[in-house]
Amino acid sequence: MTIAVAIRTSSSLVFAADSKLTTQGVVGFEEDGTPRWQTQTYDHAVKVIHDRNERLMCMIAGHANIGTASVTDFLSSYSFPSCASIEDQDRAVGEIAALMNSAKREYWETTQVEPAKWPGPTVLLASPSPDGRMPRAWRLQFGGPEYTSEEILKEPNIRLEGSYAEVFSLLYGFHWDIVNGLDRALELPDGRMGEAMRGLNVLRPLEKLNLLAMPVQDAIDLGVFLATVQVQMDRFLPGEPACGGPIDVMVLQMAPARKITSFPGKTLHHPGYNG
């Protein structure tokens, strides 16, 4: 899995993600015809990348591949165009999403896996608005035969993807397992607990953050902190860790100039070198 954190401030957007990669492949079929899945994990995945033109920043959660290619290879070798308008930019995002979905379908249609069970990644994209005043972000989801696309983070906020239960509880002040347990224990009418949570007259930790005025370095620090919290909680809680490894960061800034900057938490190296 993944812990992927996106933080939007007034003039920047920060992506932070761990390095744990979990993939699934079909290695055969059961007697009833259902696919037999095999899980494989890796420890040094790069989940935040940019395109060749450095106009598009990307972060991946979930399934690592789109068809036979890794999502990072697919997106980092793509050249995102310069767009003159919001409509042109939305069309450009739609075009890259359609290409990715076509690659997914081309592979999975050759298998016996039913379309509803086709795995696919969740991809966050970010690019400067055509007027260069603000970062824009989109969420693409490729599970199943089709894909969904939506613009996100239209205002300063935090978006979590992947496996983020403990970080969610830190930001929102509650854990869904606890809330659901209280709901059952108190035998509340359907929907009453949700209404109560939405109607609280106290500020949650997320609502106390002044993301509108937060400097980019502090947003980077916050993104790494949140990702690290989830990694460490996965380390100490029972079960196989869903997240792990160094945290990679990428930043899209609007001021003083539009640029994408990478802050890798790891680099390629010879495994025998310890200097």
Sequence and secondary structure as in RCSB ss.txt:
>XXXX:A:sequence
MTIAVAIRTSSSLVFAADSKLTTQGVVGFEEDGTPRWQTQTYDHAVKVIHDRNERLMCMIAGHANIGTASVTDFL
SSYSFPSCASIEDQDRAVGEIAALMNSAKREYWETTQVEPAKWPGPTVLLASPSPDGRMPRAWRLQFGGPEYTSE
EILKEPNIRLEGSYAEVFSLLYGFHWDIVNGLDRALELPDGRMGEAMRGLNVLRPLEKLNLLAMPVQDAIDLGVF
LATVQVQMDRFLPGEPACGGPIDVMVLQMAPARKITSFPGKTLHHPGYNG
>XXXX:A:secstr
  EEEEEE SSEEEEEE   EEEEEEEEE TTS EEEEEEEES    EEE TTS  EEEEEE SEETTEEHHHHH
HT      SSHHHHHHHHHHHHHHHHHHHHHHHTTSSS GGG   EEEEEEEE TTSSSEEEEEEE  SSS EEE
EE SSSEEEEEES HHHHHHHHS  HHHHHHHHHHHT  TTHHHHHHHT  S  HHHH  TTT  HHHHHHHHHH
HHHHHHHHHHHSSS  SS S  EEEEEE SSS EEEEE S     TT   
